[in-house]
Structures are given as structure tokens and as C-alpha cells.
Amino acid sequence: MRARRKERKLTQSGLAKLSGVSLGSIKRFESSGEISLKSLLNIAVVLGCEEDFLSLFTKKHYASIEDVINEKS
């Protein structure tokens, strides 16, 4: 997130203001990776990467290797 923030030439304060996420939460996230899901989504929208969340649950779950093999045939 830090890299994307810097690519967009945003300070931590600027990102906090645009996303509605507290500056403390932004700093904590950049240093420890800890943040609420709601805050993470707000940040993602501001940084233009909300599409990344759409693919999180679209991958098919396979119960076995046979399922993988059978799908390819």
C-alpha cells in the first residue's frame, strides 16, 4: 500500500483525509500490516485497487487433485 500511495504522490495525511481512515490507522497499517477490513477497502478505493478484492473469492476451490485433472479434460 505504501508503494501505491507514493505512486499517487499522496502523503499519509492526504490518504487519511481522502479515505476517511485515521492517520494513526494508516501509519499502523504501513508499519505492521494491521487494519480493519472496512478501512482497507476505503484505502483501496482511494488508491484505485478495489478491483483486486473482486478476485479474492472467485478462484475455484478444488477438493482433490482428481477434480483438477477432470476439469482439464
C-alpha positions in Angstrom: 0.0 0.0 0.0 2.8 2.4 0.8 4.2 2.0 -2.8 0.8 2.7 -4.3 0.3 5.7 -2.1 3.6 7.1 -3.1 3.0 6.4 -6.8 -0.1 8.6 -6.5 2.1 11.2 -4.7 -0.1 11.1 -1.5 1.2 11.6 2.0 -0.1 9.5 4.8 -2.2 12.5 5.9 -3.6 13.0 2.4 -4.6 9.4 2.2 -6.2 9.6 5.6 -8.2 12.6 4.5 -9.4 11.1 1.2 -10.2 7.7 2.6 -11.8 8.7 5.9 -9.3 6.4 7.7 -7.5 7.9 10.7 -3.8 8.9 10.2 -3.0 6.5 13.1 -4.6 3.6 11.3 -2.7 4.5 8.1 0.6 4.6 10.0 -0.1 1.4 11.8 -1.0 -0.4 8.6 2.1 0.7 6.9 4.3 -0.4 9.8 2.6 -3.6 11.0 0.1 -4.6 8.3 -2.8 -4.4 10.8 -6.0 -2.7 9.7 -9.8 -3.3 9.7 -11.3 -4.6 6.6 -13.5 -1.6 6.2 -10.5 0.8 6.4 -8.6 -1.4 4.0 -11.4 -1.2 1.5 -11.7 2.6 1.9 -7.9 2.9 1.2 -8.2 0.5 -1.8 -10.9 2.7 -3.4 -8.8 5.9 -3.0 -5.7 4.1 -4.4 -7.7 2.6 -7.3 -7.1 -1.0 -6.4 -10.5 -2.1 -5.3 -10.7 -4.4 -8.3 -8.1 -6.6 -6.5 -10.7 -7.5 -3.9 -13.1 -8.8 -6.6 -10.8 -11.7 -7.4 -10.3 -12.9 -3.8 -13.2 -15.3 -3.8 -13.6 -16.1 -7.5 -10.9 -18.8 -7.6 -12.4 -22.3 -7.8 -11.8 -24.5 -4.8 -10.7 -28.0 -5.6 -11.3 -30.8 -3.1 -8.8 -33.1 -4.7 -6.2 -33.4 -7.4 -8.7 -35.5 -9.3 -11.0 -32.5 -9.5 -8.2 -30.5 -11.2 -7.4 -33.3 -13.6 -11.1 -33.9 -14.5 -11.7 -30.2 -15.2 -8.8 -30.0 -17.7 -10.2 -32.9 -19.7 
